[in-house]
Amino acid sequence: MVRIRLMGAFAHLAKARELEVKLEGQKTVDEILREVIPRYDEFHDKIVFINGKPAKGTALVEEGDEIKVMPVLSGG
């Protein structure tokens, strides 16, 4: 299983702050998040961590990993 922690708009869109998904084969962070977050690709700027370390959406996820993702907010 892969644990996913969602923050901000991602939690709202997925209707959950935490999810667990079964990993079937090798997948990237982006592939997994597209499956659980509607409109994920509309957010161009996001912060992603795998097991507490910064990661890119192209990073491969392994069984037992924890993904944390939040949208980048801007303003002044």
Chimera marker file (.cmm) of the C-alpha trace (Angstrom):
<marker_set name="trace">
<marker id="1" x="0.000" y="0.000" z="0.000" r="1" g="1" b="0" radius="0.5"/>
<marker id="2" x="0.979" y="3.608" z="-0.574" r="1" g="1" b="0" radius="0.5"/>
<marker id="3" x="-0.256" y="6.254" z="1.864" r="1" g="1" b="0" radius="0.5"/>
<marker id="4" x="-1.192" y="9.603" z="0.336" r="1" g="1" b="0" radius="0.5"/>
<marker id="5" x="-1.575" y="12.754" z="2.424" r="1" g="1" b="0" radius="0.5"/>
<marker id="6" x="-3.384" y="15.585" z="0.674" r="1" g="1" b="0" radius="0.5"/>
<marker id="7" x="-3.376" y="19.229" z="1.646" r="1" g="1" b="0" radius="0.5"/>
<marker id="8" x="-5.364" y="22.297" z="0.623" r="1" g="1" b="0" radius="0.5"/>
<marker id="9" x="-7.330" y="22.131" z="-2.609" r="1" g="1" b="0" radius="0.5"/>
<marker id="10" x="-6.146" y="18.577" z="-3.261" r="1" g="1" b="0" radius="0.5"/>
<marker id="11" x="-7.835" y="17.339" z="-0.064" r="1" g="1" b="0" radius="0.5"/>
<marker id="12" x="-10.988" y="19.189" z="-1.057" r="1" g="1" b="0" radius="0.5"/>
<marker id="13" x="-11.065" y="17.736" z="-4.587" r="1" g="1" b="0" radius="0.5"/>
<marker id="14" x="-10.337" y="14.182" z="-3.436" r="1" g="1" b="0" radius="0.5"/>
<marker id="15" x="-12.757" y="14.558" z="-0.499" r="1" g="1" b="0" radius="0.5"/>
<marker id="16" x="-10.114" y="13.135" z="1.845" r="1" g="1" b="0" radius="0.5"/>
<marker id="17" x="-6.988" y="14.233" z="3.675" r="1" g="1" b="0" radius="0.5"/>
<marker id="18" x="-5.487" y="10.743" z="3.677" r="1" g="1" b="0" radius="0.5"/>
<marker id="19" x="-5.833" y="7.821" z="1.314" r="1" g="1" b="0" radius="0.5"/>
<marker id="20" x="-4.230" y="4.437" z="0.895" r="1" g="1" b="0" radius="0.5"/>
<marker id="21" x="-3.944" y="2.898" z="-2.533" r="1" g="1" b="0" radius="0.5"/>
<marker id="22" x="-2.715" y="-0.480" z="-3.645" r="1" g="1" b="0" radius="0.5"/>
<marker id="23" x="0.281" y="-0.179" z="-5.913" r="1" g="1" b="0" radius="0.5"/>
<marker id="24" x="-0.019" y="-2.334" z="-9.009" r="1" g="1" b="0" radius="0.5"/>
<marker id="25" x="3.242" y="-2.261" z="-10.922" r="1" g="1" b="0" radius="0.5"/>
<marker id="26" x="5.595" y="0.686" z="-11.109" r="1" g="1" b="0" radius="0.5"/>
<marker id="27" x="3.978" y="4.103" z="-11.171" r="1" g="1" b="0" radius="0.5"/>
<marker id="28" x="5.128" y="7.673" z="-10.838" r="1" g="1" b="0" radius="0.5"/>
<marker id="29" x="3.806" y="10.132" z="-8.278" r="1" g="1" b="0" radius="0.5"/>
<marker id="30" x="1.881" y="11.976" z="-11.009" r="1" g="1" b="0" radius="0.5"/>
<marker id="31" x="0.246" y="8.772" z="-12.285" r="1" g="1" b="0" radius="0.5"/>
<marker id="32" x="-0.989" y="7.852" z="-8.808" r="1" g="1" b="0" radius="0.5"/>
<marker id="33" x="-2.205" y="11.351" z="-7.985" r="1" g="1" b="0" radius="0.5"/>
<marker id="34" x="-4.096" y="11.652" z="-11.283" r="1" g="1" b="0" radius="0.5"/>
<marker id="35" x="-6.086" y="8.576" z="-10.246" r="1" g="1" b="0" radius="0.5"/>
<marker id="36" x="-7.171" y="9.985" z="-6.861" r="1" g="1" b="0" radius="0.5"/>
<marker id="37" x="-7.391" y="13.764" z="-7.404" r="1" g="1" b="0" radius="0.5"/>
<marker id="38" x="-9.881" y="15.127" z="-9.946" r="1" g="1" b="0" radius="0.5"/>
<marker id="39" x="-8.400" y="17.972" z="-12.030" r="1" g="1" b="0" radius="0.5"/>
<marker id="40" x="-4.882" y="17.217" z="-10.726" r="1" g="1" b="0" radius="0.5"/>
<marker id="41" x="-3.259" y="18.330" z="-13.987" r="1" g="1" b="0" radius="0.5"/>
<marker id="42" x="-4.846" y="21.788" z="-13.703" r="1" g="1" b="0" radius="0.5"/>
<marker id="43" x="-2.408" y="22.564" z="-10.870" r="1" g="1" b="0" radius="0.5"/>
<marker id="44" x="0.908" y="23.401" z="-12.509" r="1" g="1" b="0" radius="0.5"/>
<marker id="45" x="2.728" y="24.233" z="-9.277" r="1" g="1" b="0" radius="0.5"/>
<marker id="46" x="2.691" y="21.708" z="-6.476" r="1" g="1" b="0" radius="0.5"/>
<marker id="47" x="4.976" y="20.547" z="-3.696" r="1" g="1" b="0" radius="0.5"/>
<marker id="48" x="5.519" y="16.798" z="-3.448" r="1" g="1" b="0" radius="0.5"/>
<marker id="49" x="7.304" y="14.767" z="-0.793" r="1" g="1" b="0" radius="0.5"/>
<marker id="50" x="8.023" y="11.044" z="-0.764" r="1" g="1" b="0" radius="0.5"/>
<marker id="51" x="8.821" y="9.737" z="2.701" r="1" g="1" b="0" radius="0.5"/>
<marker id="52" x="9.470" y="13.299" z="3.887" r="1" g="1" b="0" radius="0.5"/>
<marker id="53" x="11.934" y="14.174" z="1.109" r="1" g="1" b="0" radius="0.5"/>
<marker id="54" x="11.201" y="16.593" z="-1.762" r="1" g="1" b="0" radius="0.5"/>
<marker id="55" x="10.352" y="14.783" z="-4.993" r="1" g="1" b="0" radius="0.5"/>
<marker id="56" x="9.199" y="15.449" z="-8.537" r="1" g="1" b="0" radius="0.5"/>
<marker id="57" x="6.057" y="14.096" z="-10.130" r="1" g="1" b="0" radius="0.5"/>
<marker id="58" x="8.188" y="11.813" z="-12.283" r="1" g="1" b="0" radius="0.5"/>
<marker id="59" x="9.635" y="9.989" z="-9.246" r="1" g="1" b="0" radius="0.5"/>
<marker id="60" x="8.807" y="6.291" z="-9.039" r="1" g="1" b="0" radius="0.5"/>
<marker id="61" x="6.783" y="5.174" z="-6.031" r="1" g="1" b="0" radius="0.5"/>
<marker id="62" x="7.466" y="1.937" z="-4.179" r="1" g="1" b="0" radius="0.5"/>
<marker id="63" x="5.288" y="-0.197" z="-1.945" r="1" g="1" b="0" radius="0.5"/>
<marker id="64" x="5.163" y="1.281" z="1.567" r="1" g="1" b="0" radius="0.5"/>
<marker id="65" x="6.006" y="4.844" z="0.472" r="1" g="1" b="0" radius="0.5"/>
<marker id="66" x="4.162" y="7.877" z="1.785" r="1" g="1" b="0" radius="0.5"/>
<marker id="67" x="3.342" y="10.706" z="-0.619" r="1" g="1" b="0" radius="0.5"/>
<marker id="68" x="2.451" y="14.166" z="0.643" r="1" g="1" b="0" radius="0.5"/>
<marker id="69" x="1.248" y="16.741" z="-1.861" r="1" g="1" b="0" radius="0.5"/>
<marker id="70" x="0.098" y="20.351" z="-1.609" r="1" g="1" b="0" radius="0.5"/>
<marker id="71" x="-0.665" y="23.029" z="-4.170" r="1" g="1" b="0" radius="0.5"/>
<marker id="72" x="1.535" y="26.107" z="-4.259" r="1" g="1" b="0" radius="0.5"/>
<marker id="73" x="-0.360" y="29.226" z="-3.268" r="1" g="1" b="0" radius="0.5"/>
<marker id="74" x="0.666" y="32.663" z="-4.413" r="1" g="1" b="0" radius="0.5"/>
<marker id="75" x="-0.466" y="36.115" z="-3.588" r="1" g="1" b="0" radius="0.5"/>
<marker id="76" x="0.675" y="39.255" z="-1.974" r="1" g="1" b="0" radius="0.5"/>
<link id1="1" id2="2" r="1" g="1" b="0" radius="0.2"/>
<link id1="2" id2="3" r="1" g="1" b="0" radius="0.2"/>
<link id1="3" id2="4" r="1" g="1" b="0" radius="0.2"/>
<link id1="4" id2="5" r="1" g="1" b="0" radius="0.2"/>
<link id1="5" id2="6" r="1" g="1" b="0" radius="0.2"/>
<link id1="6" id2="7" r="1" g="1" b="0" radius="0.2"/>
<link id1="7" id2="8" r="1" g="1" b="0" radius="0.2"/>
<link id1="8" id2="9" r="1" g="1" b="0" radius="0.2"/>
<link id1="9" id2="10" r="1" g="1" b="0" radius="0.2"/>
<link id1="10" id2="11" r="1" g="1" b="0" radius="0.2"/>
<link id1="11" id2="12" r="1" g="1" b="0" radius="0.2"/>
<link id1="12" id2="13" r="1" g="1" b="0" radius="0.2"/>
<link id1="13" id2="14" r="1" g="1" b="0" radius="0.2"/>
<link id1="14" id2="15" r="1" g="1" b="0" radius="0.2"/>
<link id1="15" id2="16" r="1" g="1" b="0" radius="0.2"/>
<link id1="16" id2="17" r="1" g="1" b="0" radius="0.2"/>
<link id1="17" id2="18" r="1" g="1" b="0" radius="0.2"/>
<link id1="18" id2="19" r="1" g="1" b="0" radius="0.2"/>
<link id1="19" id2="20" r="1" g="1" b="0" radius="0.2"/>
<link id1="20" id2="21" r="1" g="1" b="0" radius="0.2"/>
<link id1="21" id2="22" r="1" g="1" b="0" radius="0.2"/>
<link id1="22" id2="23" r="1" g="1" b="0" radius="0.2"/>
<link id1="23" id2="24" r="1" g="1" b="0" radius="0.2"/>
<link id1="24" id2="25" r="1" g="1" b="0" radius="0.2"/>
<link id1="25" id2="26" r="1" g="1" b="0" radius="0.2"/>
<link id1="26" id2="27" r="1" g="1" b="0" radius="0.2"/>
<link id1="27" id2="28" r="1" g="1" b="0" radius="0.2"/>
<link id1="28" id2="29" r="1" g="1" b="0" radius="0.2"/>
<link id1="29" id2="30" r="1" g="1" b="0" radius="0.2"/>
<link id1="30" id2="31" r="1" g="1" b="0" radius="0.2"/>
<link id1="31" id2="32" r="1" g="1" b="0" radius="0.2"/>
<link id1="32" id2="33" r="1" g="1" b="0" radius="0.2"/>
<link id1="33" id2="34" r="1" g="1" b="0" radius="0.2"/>
<link id1="34" id2="35" r="1" g="1" b="0" radius="0.2"/>
<link id1="35" id2="36" r="1" g="1" b="0" radius="0.2"/>
<link id1="36" id2="37" r="1" g="1" b="0" radius="0.2"/>
<link id1="37" id2="38" r="1" g="1" b="0" radius="0.2"/>
<link id1="38" id2="39" r="1" g="1" b="0" radius="0.2"/>
<link id1="39" id2="40" r="1" g="1" b="0" radius="0.2"/>
<link id1="40" id2="41" r="1" g="1" b="0" radius="0.2"/>
<link id1="41" id2="42" r="1" g="1" b="0" radius="0.2"/>
<link id1="42" id2="43" r="1" g="1" b="0" radius="0.2"/>
<link id1="43" id2="44" r="1" g="1" b="0" radius="0.2"/>
<link id1="44" id2="45" r="1" g="1" b="0" radius="0.2"/>
<link id1="45" id2="46" r="1" g="1" b="0" radius="0.2"/>
<link id1="46" id2="47" r="1" g="1" b="0" radius="0.2"/>
<link id1="47" id2="48" r="1" g="1" b="0" radius="0.2"/>
<link id1="48" id2="49" r="1" g="1" b="0" radius="0.2"/>
<link id1="49" id2="50" r="1" g="1" b="0" radius="0.2"/>
<link id1="50" id2="51" r="1" g="1" b="0" radius="0.2"/>
<link id1="51" id2="52" r="1" g="1" b="0" radius="0.2"/>
<link id1="52" id2="53" r="1" g="1" b="0" radius="0.2"/>
<link id1="53" id2="54" r="1" g="1" b="0" radius="0.2"/>
<link id1="54" id2="55" r="1" g="1" b="0" radius="0.2"/>
<link id1="55" id2="56" r="1" g="1" b="0" radius="0.2"/>
<link id1="56" id2="57" r="1" g="1" b="0" radius="0.2"/>
<link id1="57" id2="58" r="1" g="1" b="0" radius="0.2"/>
<link id1="58" id2="59" r="1" g="1" b="0" radius="0.2"/>
<link id1="59" id2="60" r="1" g="1" b="0" radius="0.2"/>
<link id1="60" id2="61" r="1" g="1" b="0" radius="0.2"/>
<link id1="61" id2="62" r="1" g="1" b="0" radius="0.2"/>
<link id1="62" id2="63" r="1" g="1" b="0" radius="0.2"/>
<link id1="63" id2="64" r="1" g="1" b="0" radius="0.2"/>
<link id1="64" id2="65" r="1" g="1" b="0" radius="0.2"/>
<link id1="65" id2="66" r="1" g="1" b="0" radius="0.2"/>
<link id1="66" id2="67" r="1" g="1" b="0" radius="0.2"/>
<link id1="67" id2="68" r="1" g="1" b="0" radius="0.2"/>
<link id1="68" id2="69" r="1" g="1" b="0" radius="0.2"/>
<link id1="69" id2="70" r="1" g="1" b="0" radius="0.2"/>
<link id1="70" id2="71" r="1" g="1" b="0" radius="0.2"/>
<link id1="71" id2="72" r="1" g="1" b="0" radius="0.2"/>
<link id1="72" id2="73" r="1" g="1" b="0" radius="0.2"/>
<link id1="73" id2="74" r="1" g="1" b="0" radius="0.2"/>
<link id1="74" id2="75" r="1" g="1" b="0" radius="0.2"/>
<link id1="75" id2="76" r="1" g="1" b="0" radius="0.2"/>
</marker_set>
